[in-house]
Each structure stands twice: as structure tokens, then as C-alpha cells.
């Protein structure tokens, strides 16, 4: 049986950072990664560090917990043909994913059930922002998504603890215990966790799940918060870095509460490297990344949030082109 770890957590909790930690750590495992993004432009695959052999497939376009679950089954079947190239599988879900239907995949299809074993559901929690997300209690809204991810976890990783006080961390842990009283809780900064505590732990127990929720395998598919949208924007050519960072700062100052997650790869003049943008609400970071090499220079961003205006965002990004650049 091939062990599978499902990595979940709300937007900006640090899942891709943890994937990079797993892929670069000296643990001796050969890991196939399946990535899933919520939106129309794929960014996460470019943000993952590692050899080409490790990122075997990428589920693109919609969330694994919805219509793309059939795609997950097909990806797993295709991986069986390359069984000698990996020891285990890591599925990084979209920040909007409900882990329930993803876990159901390993029990509702006979071929998948014969070859794959669900090892654990690992949920990352953003220590700084989880409280405000849990407080959003609209039906099928953000709060429900976050509660589902926490409640279904076999391991909870409270990430970004360096951004909160000890008292705030204790308050977060109390709220988590109120939702999930049995999962082991780990803490981390920059998703640096002891991998032996999240990989190969045989923590998922189907009998326990069915005992607690007898109809679990027949539960309906998850619905997303209709108020949250994902907008992908893209412009060709190079941008002026000072102009771009000024635009981003003004945008976040004005709309940060509505921006649950934003990320991007930006091409700036005078630099052979990609500019990597990662942000959650009003907290963001801009750092140089890998060289562009022979890839065409273009800037791409994905924003997930409320009240997004694609044309306005595209105009703002395009306006960061150097003076005199062709439109």
C-alpha cells in the first residue's frame, strides 16, 4: 500500500512552504506531490522547490473537493504506472478545500483502495489570522471552511507562531481544542516541523471516522463560499520594481481586509530573477526567486478574496511598466 498524506489548511496558512520543507529536507523518502489550486492561473507549481521528478502531476483549475475529485482518481491511477519512482504521495489541497471528499476518494474507488492507504490529514493553521476567519460564521462561508479543515485533521500544525504573542498562541490552541479535541497539535515558524510527526504516522482511522459519523462516505460534496472569488491577472514584458511595490502597498493598504490570499511571479527590469510575491490580508513579502532563464518575461498574480475587480487589478499591474514601455 502506498501511504498518502493530505495537506490542507485555509488560504495563506503555509502549505506550499511546508511542501518546500518536505522536498528539501534530508528524510530519505521519495515523494510524489499532487498540487491543487483554486483559480484560473496556476502559481503554486512555480513556487515549489525541487527536482522535476518530484512534482509528478498538478490538478489545475478547480478544487479537489469538488468536480476535480475524478481527476484525482485518474492522477493516482497514472502514478501506479510509475510506482518505482516514489515511496509515498503528498497531496497539497487548495486553501478552499474541504478534506472530507478528498479522504473519501481513498475508500469509494476499489482500485484506489487496493493500492493506496490514507496515512493522515495534516491541517496547517495560520496563528495570526485563524481567529478572524473562524469568526466569519455565514453558512458555507469562510468560518465553515476553516472549521471543517480543523475538525477533520489527524495532526494540526499551528504555523507562523513567530507572529503572535504567547497569550495569543494559547488562545488559538484553546479554540482549536474546542473544534478538535483529539488531534495532536504542533507549532511551527515558516512551516519548519519535525517531519517524522506528520509523515508515516498511520493516524487516519476509517473505523473511528465511521463510528463517529456513520454516513461519512455518503456525505454530499462541499460548497464554496460564494462571496470568495479567485482572480488571475497577467501582463507581458517587464515591470518597474519600485512602481510595482508602490502599487502593491497602496492596494493592500486599501483592500487588505478583503484579500484573503495573493501570490505571484513578477518580471522586473534589470533583474534576471523572478520576483516572488506572497501575501495574506495586509501581511505580504516580496523576495527574489529563481532566474527566468529562457522562459518569457511576464508577470502573473492570483488574488483570492471578496469584491475583486479583474479589470481594475489588471490596469494597476500593467501601469507598473517602466516609463516609455510599449503598452
Phi, psi and omega in degrees: 000136180268119181287140181234129173252128176258120181256118182230178183146150186290169182309126175082011182283342177115022184297313181294325176298320177293321177301316178297321177298316180296317184288338182255353180282156180267080183245350176084357179272148169257115191241128171267130182251130171249123181251148178224132178238150177259102180148181190261342178242126179277125178242323190301324181300326177285339182273349182273132177269140176148168179289159182299330184290339186277326178268087189287314183216163174220124175274123190242148168105296182232180190278142182300334184280356180250229188293342183281003179297325176297326176295321178299317179300317180294321178296316179297320177296320179293328179292332177300331179286347179239034188304329185286351186264357181207159180255332184206169182235141174239124177252116175263110183277164171297153177295346178264003188280141167270123183291344182303303181296329177296315178295323180300330182307326186277003181230345184263347178247123187299316182294317178297318181295331179287330191250339186238144178237122177289112185278314182191151167259116180250121183247124174271143181233131177279108185300327184281326189247352187297326181300312181293328178289320178295333181285349178274099195254016177300141177304133183059024181261193184303313182302319179295320178300312183294319178299316180301315182295321180288315185296328186268001186285143167270332174224136175248128177247109177277106187261163178065035181292344177290348182261001181232162177278162176305322179294319177295321178297317179298321179295319177298315182296325177295319179294322178296318179296331177290338180262322183221106186271352189248336183291141173291138182250123175249160176237153181202159166242136181055030176060028178272100181237159174290112187293337178293347181262359177230344180247135178067037185255354177047050187266339182280129183236106182297318181299320178296319182295317180290330178291320180284325183222085187305329181264020188303316184293344181254008182294144183291166180292154183284143175250140179275157173299115184294343181279342179268134181228158176242124180241126175255132179234149185207134175225146180275167178079192183255155177246160173277125187296317181298317179296319180296312182294328175294316177298316181296319180296316179295321180296314181292321178300323183275326190234011187305323180297332182270348183263096181289327180201136171215147184203156181187169174237120187242135174264121181242146182293143177081010180221126180282354184259152170292147172260118185263125180248130176224129181210152174223117183052240183265001181258123180211165183218140177233118184223150175292144180240212184288153177298153178289327183061228181271359180293144178295141179284121176203154181247130182230137174222148172239130177239127176246123183180204183245144175062041184275138179245105184300314184295319179296317180294319180295317178298319181296318179293315182296330181291352179275004178294149179301151179302133179090354180289148179293140180293000000 
